[in-house]
Amino acid sequence: MKRKLDEGKNVLGTFFELGSEEVVESLGYTGLDFIIVDTEHGPYNAESTARFTRAAEVVQLTTLVRVTDISRPSMLRNLDIGAKGLIVPCVETVDEVKKLVEWSKYTPVGKRGYFKARSAGYGEKEFAKDLGEYFQTCNRETLLIPQCETIGCLENIEEIMSIEGVDGIFVGPFDLSIGLGIPAQFDNPKFKAALNRILKAAKDNNKYSFIFSTDAASARKMFELGYQGVAVGMDAGFLISSVKSAVSEIMD
C-alpha cells in the first residue's frame, strides 16, 4: 500500500468488522489494498488483531489498525504485533499528536519502547539485525495516521500535518460533520470547506490523505477531490448487500 502511495497511485480499503482470519484472506482476493482492523468500535484485542495481521500478510493485504484510544499501550502493542499503520481516533490537540509520535516512532523521531517482536521476525529479519537500520525501517514503513473527526483536530490541522513522525490523516466524515453542527450534510459548503482544508494541509506537508466513504460513488468522488486513500464501507455491509441482492434476484 505504501509503495503504491509513494508512486502516486490511489489505494482502496475497507473496515474489518467480522472478526475471522478467513474473511481477511478472502478480502485479499478482491483487489483491495488495505483493511482497517477496528479496535475502537470492534471487540478486538492485541491477540486477535495479531491473527488478522498474519492472515493479511498471506494475501499481500496491508493491515492498518484503528486503535482503541490515545494511549501508549494502544500504540505500542499494535505496532509490535505487526500493524503496518495506526489510525488514531478522537484526536483534539497538537500535544496529543506529539505524544502519539513519541510512542509510535523510534529515536531520533520519537521514544518508542525498543522491542523486536513478530514484525521483526523476533530479531531474525535482516533489517532488524542492525539497530540503526531497524529504527529507520520501522519509522519509515509503519504509518502514524491521526483521525480528523473533531473540531479540535480540524482547527489544528495545519500544525498537526507539519509534525515530523505524522505520516498522514484519516478523515471521519460522520463525526466531523456532527462536530461542525451539520450531521451527515456532506454537500454543505461548510463541510466541503473542511475537507478541502484537511486535504490542503496534507498536501502542503507531503503527507498521505485518507477518508471514509459509504459507497462506490462517494469513494470515486473522494479520489477525484484528491484524497489518496479511501476506506469504503465495511466487510459486514458488503456481505449483507451481496446476499440481499442474491435473495432479491432469486426470490422476486
FIZAKOL-502479 format. One line per 8 residues: number of its first residue (from 0); for each residue x, y, z of N, C-alpha, C. Coordinates in nm, 3 decimals, padded with zeros to 5 digits. Each point is the difference from the previous one (the first is absolute). Layout:
# FIZAKOL-502479
NUM> X Y Z X Y Z X Y Z | ...
# end
This chain:
# FIZAKOL-502479
0> 00.082 -00.120 00.000 -00.082 00.120 00.000 00.086 00.126 00.000 | 00.100 00.002 00.087 00.087 00.119 00.009 00.076 00.020 -00.130 | 00.045 -00.108 -00.061 00.073 00.013 -00.127 -00.088 00.060 -00.108 | -00.126 -00.043 -00.007 -00.093 00.057 -00.098 -00.023 00.148 00.027 | -00.017 00.037 00.125 -00.019 00.140 00.034 00.120 00.084 -00.042 | 00.120 -00.053 00.025 00.121 00.074 -00.033 00.020 00.012 -00.151 | -00.063 -00.090 -00.075 00.004 00.006 -00.146 -00.108 00.090 -00.056 | -00.079 00.064 00.089 -00.105 00.090 -00.043 -00.130 -00.067 -00.035
8> -00.015 -00.126 00.038 -00.121 -00.075 -00.029 -00.098 00.008 00.117 | -00.127 -00.014 -00.029 -00.103 -00.004 00.104 -00.012 -00.141 00.057 | -00.044 -00.009 00.125 -00.019 -00.130 00.065 -00.139 -00.008 00.060 | -00.052 -00.121 00.001 -00.138 -00.024 00.045 -00.001 -00.108 00.107 | -00.080 00.022 00.103 -00.012 -00.099 00.106 -00.140 -00.002 00.056 | -00.015 -00.072 00.110 -00.129 -00.006 00.070 00.025 -00.025 00.147 | -00.101 00.027 00.080 00.007 -00.031 00.142 -00.028 -00.148 00.024 | 00.081 -00.060 00.084 -00.013 -00.142 00.034 -00.074 -00.012 00.132
16> -00.118 -00.061 -00.005 -00.086 -00.011 00.119 -00.043 -00.143 00.032 | 00.017 -00.093 -00.094 -00.060 -00.133 00.015 00.083 -00.096 00.087 | 00.127 00.031 00.023 00.075 -00.074 00.101 00.037 -00.142 -00.035 | 00.042 -00.025 -00.123 00.038 -00.135 -00.041 00.120 00.007 -00.092 | 00.099 -00.087 00.025 00.117 -00.006 -00.089 -00.041 -00.037 -00.142 | -00.105 -00.084 -00.012 -00.046 -00.038 -00.134 -00.056 00.120 -00.076 | -00.066 00.089 00.072 -00.050 00.122 -00.064 00.116 00.086 -00.048 | 00.103 00.013 00.082 00.118 00.078 -00.040 00.060 -00.058 -00.128
24> 00.020 -00.132 -00.001 00.057 -00.065 -00.119 -00.089 00.023 -00.122 | -00.130 -00.012 00.019 -00.092 00.020 -00.112 00.010 00.142 -00.055 | 00.012 00.098 00.088 00.012 00.139 -00.045 00.128 00.021 -00.080 | 00.100 -00.083 00.026 00.125 00.011 -00.073 -00.011 -00.037 -00.147 | -00.110 -00.065 -00.038 -00.021 -00.039 -00.139 -00.097 00.092 -00.073 | -00.029 00.115 00.058 -00.100 00.090 -00.059 00.063 00.116 -00.077 | 00.128 00.024 00.017 00.063 00.117 -00.060 00.018 00.115 00.097 | -00.049 -00.013 00.122 00.022 00.103 00.101 00.148 00.010 00.036
32> 00.041 00.118 00.039 00.139 00.022 00.041 00.021 -00.014 00.150 | -00.102 00.032 00.078 00.017 -00.002 00.145 -00.132 -00.028 00.070 | 00.012 -00.044 00.124 -00.115 -00.009 00.091 00.034 00.082 00.125 | -00.104 00.048 00.066 00.016 00.069 00.128 -00.066 -00.087 00.107 | 00.082 -00.061 00.083 -00.052 -00.078 00.112 -00.047 00.100 00.106 | -00.128 -00.004 00.028 -00.061 00.104 00.082 -00.007 -00.042 00.146 | 00.101 00.040 00.078 -00.002 -00.032 00.143 -00.062 00.112 00.082 | -00.041 00.109 -00.067 -00.074 00.105 00.071 -00.145 -00.044 00.022
40> -00.068 -00.037 -00.106 -00.139 -00.043 00.010 -00.015 -00.151 00.002 | 00.100 -00.072 -00.051 -00.006 -00.145 -00.002 00.049 -00.060 00.131 | -00.024 -00.131 00.022 00.032 -00.063 00.128 00.139 -00.062 00.005 | 00.095 00.046 -00.082 00.126 -00.072 -00.017 00.108 00.048 00.096 | 00.085 -00.094 00.040 00.115 00.031 00.084 00.127 -00.027 -00.078 | 00.116 00.012 00.065 00.127 -00.017 -00.069 00.015 -00.142 -00.055 | -00.048 -00.100 00.072 00.015 -00.138 -00.045 -00.079 -00.027 -00.128 | -00.126 00.043 -00.003 -00.081 -00.022 -00.120 00.051 00.084 -00.116
48> 00.043 00.123 00.027 00.053 00.085 -00.106 00.127 -00.059 -00.060 | 00.082 -00.064 00.082 00.119 -00.067 -00.051 -00.037 -00.111 -00.097 | -00.105 -00.074 00.030 -00.043 -00.107 -00.091 -00.049 00.058 -00.133 | -00.075 00.108 00.006 -00.048 00.062 -00.123 00.117 00.054 -00.083 | 00.101 00.052 00.069 00.116 00.054 -00.071 00.076 -00.110 -00.071 | 00.017 -00.113 00.064 00.066 -00.114 -00.064 -00.077 -00.045 -00.124 | -00.131 -00.008 00.012 -00.082 -00.042 -00.114 00.013 00.098 -00.116 | 00.007 00.129 00.032 00.013 00.102 -00.104 00.133 -00.012 -00.072
56> 00.106 -00.031 00.073 00.132 -00.012 -00.061 00.004 -00.114 -00.101 | -00.077 -00.104 00.024 -00.004 -00.115 -00.092 -00.049 00.042 -00.138 | -00.093 00.096 -00.005 -00.063 00.040 -00.127 00.043 00.141 -00.043 | 00.114 00.047 00.052 00.057 00.129 -00.042 -00.096 00.116 00.023 | -00.069 -00.004 00.113 -00.096 00.104 00.036 00.060 00.080 00.116 | 00.002 00.131 -00.012 00.056 00.084 00.106 -00.099 00.016 00.114 | 00.048 -00.018 00.121 -00.085 00.014 00.119 00.027 00.131 00.070 | -00.103 00.084 00.006 00.001 00.117 00.086 -00.090 -00.031 00.119
64> 00.031 00.055 00.114 -00.081 -00.021 00.120 -00.051 00.134 00.050 | -00.132 00.011 00.014 -00.053 00.116 00.071 00.005 -00.035 00.149 | 00.084 00.071 00.073 00.028 -00.037 00.138 -00.118 00.037 00.090 | 00.001 -00.057 00.118 -00.110 00.018 00.095 -00.006 00.142 00.054 | 00.119 00.055 00.031 00.003 00.131 00.064 00.137 00.062 -00.017 | 00.015 00.121 00.051 00.128 00.070 -00.006 00.079 -00.038 00.124 | 00.079 -00.107 -00.012 00.079 -00.047 00.112 00.123 -00.073 -00.052 | 00.102 -00.004 00.081 00.123 -00.069 -00.038 -00.023 -00.149 -00.027
72> -00.073 -00.074 00.086 -00.022 -00.142 -00.029 -00.072 -00.025 -00.133 | -00.098 00.084 -00.033 -00.071 -00.020 -00.126 00.093 00.015 -00.119 | 00.093 00.093 00.008 00.094 00.022 -00.109 00.103 -00.112 -00.006 | 00.061 -00.026 00.113 00.114 -00.090 00.006 -00.038 -00.144 -00.037 | -00.107 -00.051 00.058 -00.036 -00.140 -00.022 -00.035 -00.028 -00.145 | -00.076 00.092 -00.061 -00.041 -00.024 -00.138 00.117 00.008 -00.097 | 00.097 00.085 00.028 00.120 00.002 -00.083 00.082 -00.126 00.020 | 00.015 -00.045 00.123 00.081 -00.118 00.028 -00.058 -00.127 -00.062
80> -00.133 -00.008 -00.015 -00.058 -00.120 -00.059 -00.002 00.005 -00.152 | 00.042 00.113 -00.057 00.017 00.003 -00.145 -00.090 00.090 -00.079 | -00.079 00.084 00.066 -00.082 00.096 -00.075 00.089 00.089 -00.084 | -00.041 00.025 -00.125 00.080 00.084 -00.089 -00.031 00.148 00.019 | -00.106 00.029 00.073 -00.033 00.139 00.027 -00.106 00.008 00.108 | -00.003 00.113 00.069 -00.097 00.023 00.107 -00.085 00.122 -00.034 | -00.131 -00.017 00.006 -00.094 00.110 -00.012 -00.050 00.031 00.140 | 00.014 00.125 00.041 -00.027 00.037 00.139 -00.124 00.088 00.006
88> -00.109 -00.046 00.063 -00.125 00.077 00.005 00.001 00.108 00.108 | -00.095 00.092 -00.014 -00.031 00.100 00.103 00.117 00.092 00.034 | 00.086 00.026 -00.096 00.110 00.094 00.022 -00.057 00.142 00.009 | 00.048 00.075 00.097 -00.049 00.137 00.022 00.111 00.104 -00.008 | 00.119 -00.033 00.051 00.102 00.103 00.019 00.134 -00.038 -00.063 | 00.082 00.103 -00.020 00.135 -00.020 -00.049 00.083 -00.079 00.100 | -00.016 00.028 00.127 00.076 -00.072 00.103 -00.032 -00.149 -00.001 | -00.126 -00.036 -00.024 -00.035 -00.141 -00.011 00.076 -00.067 -00.114
96> 00.006 00.068 -00.111 00.068 -00.058 -00.117 00.150 -00.013 00.027 | 00.059 00.095 00.069 00.142 -00.010 00.034 00.026 -00.122 00.089 | -00.092 -00.029 00.090 00.014 -00.121 00.083 -00.013 -00.125 -00.086 | -00.089 00.002 -00.098 -00.014 -00.115 -00.089 00.129 -00.028 -00.075 | 00.066 00.105 -00.046 00.129 -00.016 -00.067 00.102 -00.059 00.097 | 00.001 00.052 00.121 00.094 -00.048 00.101 -00.017 -00.149 00.024 | -00.125 -00.047 00.004 -00.026 -00.140 00.030 00.019 -00.094 -00.119 | -00.017 00.051 -00.121 -00.006 -00.089 -00.116 00.123 00.004 -00.090
104> 00.090 00.094 00.020 00.120 00.011 -00.083 00.125 -00.020 00.086 | 00.095 -00.075 -00.056 00.127 -00.018 00.070 00.086 00.126 -00.010 | 00.100 00.006 00.086 00.098 00.108 -00.005 00.062 00.006 -00.140 | 00.032 00.117 -00.055 00.000 00.131 00.064 -00.132 00.076 -00.014 | -00.101 -00.062 -00.062 -00.128 00.069 -00.022 -00.084 -00.003 00.126 | -00.007 -00.116 00.065 -00.082 -00.015 00.119 00.072 -00.077 00.109 | -00.078 -00.057 00.091 00.057 -00.074 00.113 -00.070 -00.136 00.016 | -00.034 -00.061 -00.114 -00.065 -00.131 00.005 00.084 -00.099 00.078
112> -00.066 -00.078 00.084 00.070 -00.099 00.079 00.059 -00.109 -00.088 | 00.127 -00.031 00.021 00.073 -00.095 -00.084 -00.048 -00.143 00.024 | -00.032 -00.067 -00.112 -00.038 -00.141 00.007 00.000 -00.057 -00.140 | 00.056 -00.120 -00.015 -00.001 -00.067 -00.130 -00.097 -00.118 00.008 | -00.126 00.029 -00.034 -00.104 -00.102 00.008 -00.022 -00.062 -00.137 | -00.122 -00.048 -00.026 -00.024 -00.076 -00.123 00.019 00.083 -00.125 | -00.025 00.129 00.006 00.020 00.084 -00.117 00.146 00.004 -00.043 | 00.091 -00.031 00.092 00.143 -00.005 -00.030 00.051 -00.142 -00.012
120> -00.092 -00.096 -00.010 00.042 -00.140 -00.002 00.068 -00.037 00.130 | -00.041 00.064 00.109 00.059 -00.020 00.131 00.152 00.024 -00.003 | 00.038 00.097 -00.087 00.140 00.037 -00.013 00.074 -00.071 -00.111 | -00.066 -00.093 -00.070 00.068 -00.081 -00.101 -00.009 00.057 -00.142 | -00.091 00.094 -00.027 -00.005 00.061 -00.132 00.123 00.088 -00.018 | 00.047 00.008 -00.124 00.127 00.067 -00.027 -00.001 00.145 00.048 | -00.110 00.071 -00.025 -00.002 00.142 00.036 00.007 00.021 00.151 | -00.032 -00.106 00.076 -00.004 00.013 00.146 00.133 -00.032 00.067
128> 00.097 -00.046 -00.078 00.126 -00.042 00.061 00.092 00.118 00.033 | -00.017 00.108 -00.071 00.073 00.122 00.030 -00.094 00.099 00.065 | 00.036 00.051 00.116 -00.093 00.082 00.078 -00.039 00.127 -00.075 | 00.096 00.067 -00.060 -00.031 00.123 -00.073 -00.094 -00.026 -00.116 | 00.026 -00.107 -00.076 -00.086 -00.033 -00.113 -00.139 -00.040 00.048 | -00.006 -00.068 00.112 -00.129 -00.040 00.055 -00.084 00.122 00.035 | 00.059 00.096 00.068 -00.073 00.122 00.035 -00.046 00.074 -00.125 | 00.089 00.017 -00.096 -00.033 00.072 -00.123 -00.113 -00.068 -00.076
136> 00.008 -00.132 -00.012 -00.101 -00.074 -00.075 -00.136 00.008 00.068 | -00.004 -00.017 00.129 -00.127 00.008 00.072 -00.060 00.140 -00.011 | 00.082 00.102 00.016 -00.051 00.136 -00.009 -00.054 00.032 -00.139 | 00.066 -00.056 -00.102 -00.041 00.028 -00.138 -00.121 -00.083 -00.042 | -00.005 -00.125 00.041 -00.097 -00.095 -00.056 -00.126 -00.019 00.084 | -00.002 00.046 00.123 -00.122 -00.009 00.081 -00.058 00.140 00.015 | -00.125 00.014 -00.039 -00.061 00.132 -00.015 -00.077 00.044 00.124 | 00.017 00.125 00.035 -00.080 00.063 00.105 -00.099 00.095 -00.066
144> -00.130 -00.029 00.017 -00.104 00.075 -00.070 -00.107 00.045 00.100 | 00.009 00.122 00.052 -00.109 00.051 00.084 -00.130 00.008 -00.080 | -00.110 -00.007 00.071 -00.132 00.008 -00.065 -00.059 00.139 00.026 | -00.034 00.070 -00.109 -00.063 00.131 00.014 -00.151 -00.019 00.001 | -00.055 00.004 00.121 -00.145 -00.017 00.015 -00.054 00.093 00.107 | 00.084 00.090 00.048 -00.040 00.095 00.104 00.032 00.142 -00.046 | -00.068 00.096 00.061 00.029 00.140 -00.031 00.141 00.037 00.046 | 00.043 -00.057 00.111 00.135 00.028 00.048 00.105 -00.040 -00.102
152> -00.013 -00.118 -00.056 00.096 -00.046 -00.100 -00.007 00.087 -00.125 | -00.121 00.032 -00.042 -00.016 00.084 -00.118 00.066 00.137 00.020 | -00.020 00.058 00.115 00.054 00.134 00.026 00.152 -00.001 00.009 | 00.059 -00.116 00.027 00.145 -00.012 00.013 00.062 -00.078 -00.115 | -00.075 -00.022 -00.107 00.043 -00.096 -00.102 00.132 00.040 -00.066 | 00.022 00.129 -00.023 00.124 00.042 -00.066 00.123 -00.032 00.086 | -00.011 00.026 00.129 00.114 -00.029 00.087 00.018 -00.150 00.018 | -00.111 -00.073 00.012 00.007 -00.145 00.016 00.069 -00.063 -00.120
160> -00.036 00.044 -00.120 00.059 -00.057 -00.120 00.147 00.036 -00.016 | 00.045 00.103 00.068 00.140 00.041 -00.011 00.092 -00.076 00.096 | -00.055 -00.078 00.091 00.079 -00.067 00.103 00.077 -00.117 -00.061 | 00.130 -00.004 00.025 00.082 -00.112 -00.044 -00.046 -00.127 00.071 | -00.016 -00.107 -00.076 -00.047 -00.125 00.057 -00.146 -00.028 -00.029 | -00.076 00.103 -00.035 -00.137 -00.018 -00.046 00.005 -00.030 -00.150 | -00.058 -00.111 -00.041 00.011 -00.042 -00.140 -00.120 00.037 -00.084 | -00.113 00.029 00.062 -00.119 00.033 -00.076 -00.116 00.033 00.090
168> -00.116 00.011 -00.062 -00.123 00.032 00.073 -00.112 -00.088 -00.054 | -00.091 -00.038 00.088 -00.118 -00.078 -00.039 -00.124 00.078 00.044 | -00.085 00.032 -00.095 -00.119 00.080 00.030 -00.117 -00.091 00.033 | -00.062 00.025 00.117 -00.124 -00.066 00.037 -00.116 00.094 -00.030 | -00.063 -00.013 -00.117 -00.096 00.103 -00.044 -00.125 00.013 00.087 | -00.049 -00.110 00.054 -00.122 00.009 00.080 00.024 00.078 00.128 | 00.102 -00.040 00.077 00.027 00.071 00.125 00.044 00.143 -00.026 | 00.074 00.021 -00.108 00.042 00.136 -00.031 -00.121 00.088 -00.032
176> -00.093 -00.053 -00.078 -00.120 00.078 -00.032 -00.083 00.028 00.124 | -00.005 -00.096 00.091 -00.071 00.020 00.126 00.067 00.110 00.081 | 00.133 -00.003 00.006 00.073 00.103 00.071 -00.021 00.138 -00.059 | -00.022 00.006 -00.131 -00.025 00.127 -00.067 -00.144 00.047 00.016 | -00.084 -00.083 00.063 -00.140 00.035 00.020 -00.088 -00.024 -00.121 | 00.049 -00.081 -00.095 -00.076 -00.030 -00.123 00.005 -00.151 -00.025 | -00.058 -00.081 00.089 00.012 -00.145 -00.009 -00.035 -00.057 -00.138 | 00.096 -00.068 -00.059 -00.015 -00.072 -00.127 -00.040 00.091 -00.116
184> 00.019 00.129 00.014 -00.028 00.093 -00.111 00.128 00.017 -00.083 | 00.030 -00.103 -00.076 00.128 -00.005 -00.068 00.009 00.093 -00.121 | -00.113 00.052 -00.045 00.001 00.098 -00.108 -00.002 00.144 00.052 | -00.004 00.015 00.132 00.001 00.133 00.060 00.133 00.069 -00.028 | 00.001 00.125 -00.044 00.125 00.071 -00.028 00.097 00.002 00.118 | -00.054 00.004 00.121 00.085 -00.001 00.119 00.078 -00.130 00.010 | -00.066 -00.111 -00.030 00.067 -00.130 00.005 00.101 -00.012 -00.113 | -00.039 00.042 -00.120 00.092 -00.007 -00.114 00.124 00.084 00.024
192> -00.017 00.115 00.063 00.114 00.085 00.032 00.094 -00.069 00.098 | -00.057 -00.072 00.096 00.083 -00.073 00.096 00.081 -00.109 -00.069 | -00.064 -00.074 -00.092 00.071 -00.104 -00.073 00.115 00.059 -00.081 | -00.026 00.112 -00.065 00.104 00.063 -00.080 00.115 00.051 00.087 | -00.034 00.052 00.117 00.104 00.048 00.092 00.091 -00.115 00.046 | -00.062 -00.113 00.034 00.076 -00.116 00.045 00.090 -00.051 -00.112 | -00.056 -00.011 -00.119 00.075 -00.050 -00.115 00.118 00.092 -00.032 | -00.023 00.130 00.004 00.108 00.095 -00.029 00.112 -00.010 00.103
200> -00.037 -00.014 00.128 00.101 -00.011 00.105 00.086 -00.124 -00.021 | -00.063 -00.110 -00.041 00.075 -00.123 -00.026 00.093 00.019 -00.120 | -00.053 00.054 -00.108 00.081 00.017 -00.121 00.114 00.099 00.023 | -00.026 00.108 00.071 00.104 00.100 00.026 00.117 -00.058 00.078 | -00.027 -00.104 00.077 00.105 -00.062 00.083 00.043 -00.137 -00.053 | -00.044 -00.033 -00.123 00.037 -00.126 -00.064 -00.038 -00.121 00.086 | -00.121 00.005 00.056 -00.052 -00.109 00.081 -00.115 -00.070 -00.072 | -00.024 -00.126 00.035 -00.106 -00.078 -00.062 -00.136 00.048 00.050
208> -00.101 -00.008 -00.087 -00.135 00.040 00.038 -00.097 -00.115 -00.023 | -00.067 -00.043 00.108 -00.097 -00.108 -00.003 -00.137 00.052 00.045 | -00.105 -00.066 -00.045 -00.135 00.038 00.041 -00.092 -00.121 -00.008 | -00.105 00.001 00.078 -00.102 -00.105 -00.006 -00.111 00.042 -00.095 | -00.050 -00.096 -00.078 -00.117 00.021 -00.086 -00.095 -00.117 00.017 | -00.127 00.029 -00.019 -00.101 -00.103 00.024 -00.022 -00.092 -00.119 | 00.029 00.048 -00.121 -00.031 -00.081 -00.119 00.096 00.035 -00.112 | -00.015 -00.072 -00.112 00.093 00.015 -00.111 -00.006 00.140 -00.061
216> -00.118 00.055 -00.014 -00.014 00.132 -00.062 00.070 00.107 00.082 | -00.020 -00.002 00.132 00.066 00.101 00.085 00.151 -00.023 00.007 | 00.042 -00.127 -00.009 00.144 -00.029 -00.001 00.065 00.061 -00.124 | -00.063 -00.015 -00.114 00.053 00.059 -00.123 00.010 00.152 00.013 | -00.099 00.061 00.062 00.002 00.146 00.017 00.119 00.043 00.087 | 00.030 -00.079 00.102 00.111 00.035 00.087 00.134 -00.011 -00.073 | 00.014 -00.102 -00.084 00.121 -00.010 -00.083 00.010 00.119 -00.094 | -00.112 00.038 -00.059 -00.001 00.115 -00.092 00.035 00.129 00.073
224> -00.041 00.009 00.126 00.031 00.119 00.079 00.150 00.009 00.030 | 00.065 -00.116 00.006 00.143 00.000 00.024 00.047 -00.088 00.114 | -00.095 -00.063 00.071 00.041 -00.093 00.106 00.067 -00.122 -00.063 | 00.105 -00.047 00.064 00.079 -00.110 -00.056 -00.049 -00.138 00.043 | -00.061 -00.007 00.118 -00.047 -00.128 00.052 -00.144 00.012 00.045 | -00.081 -00.097 -00.037 -00.140 -00.002 00.042 -00.031 -00.136 00.062 | -00.060 00.003 00.118 -00.055 -00.121 00.063 -00.149 00.003 -00.028 | -00.046 -00.091 -00.084 -00.140 00.001 -00.040 -00.077 -00.105 00.080
232> -00.099 00.045 00.074 -00.089 -00.090 00.072 00.072 -00.090 00.098 | -00.061 -00.115 00.026 00.059 -00.100 00.087 -00.038 -00.138 -00.051 | 00.079 -00.099 00.040 -00.019 -00.134 -00.053 -00.141 -00.055 00.029 | -00.053 00.031 00.118 -00.134 -00.048 00.034 -00.104 00.058 -00.094 | 00.016 00.127 -00.034 -00.093 00.065 -00.092 00.003 -00.063 -00.138 | 00.122 -00.032 -00.048 00.010 -00.065 -00.131 -00.064 -00.138 00.000 | 00.016 -00.073 00.110 -00.061 -00.133 00.011 -00.152 00.011 -00.005 | -00.054 00.090 00.080 -00.146 00.017 00.004 -00.052 00.043 -00.137
240> 00.067 00.096 -00.061 -00.045 00.052 -00.129 00.000 -00.106 -00.108 | 00.106 -00.080 -00.005 00.008 -00.100 -00.107 -00.101 -00.112 00.020 | -00.022 -00.041 00.124 -00.098 -00.105 00.026 -00.142 00.051 -00.026 | -00.029 00.123 00.043 -00.131 00.058 -00.028 -00.025 00.009 -00.150 | 00.102 00.035 -00.075 -00.014 00.011 -00.145 -00.030 -00.137 -00.061 | 00.069 -00.104 00.048 -00.024 -00.134 -00.052 -00.140 -00.048 00.036 | -00.042 00.024 00.124 -00.135 -00.041 00.043 -00.105 00.070 -00.086 | 00.019 00.128 -00.022 -00.096 00.076 -00.082 -00.006 -00.053 -00.142
248> 00.115 -00.029 -00.057 00.006 -00.049 -00.137 -00.067 -00.136 -00.014 | 00.017 -00.083 00.102 -00.054 -00.137 -00.007 -00.148 -00.004 00.034 | -00.040 00.077 00.102 -00.135 -00.018 00.055 -00.105 00.098 -00.057 | 00.044 00.113 -00.055 -00.098 00.096 -00.050 -00.053 -00.039 -00.138
# end
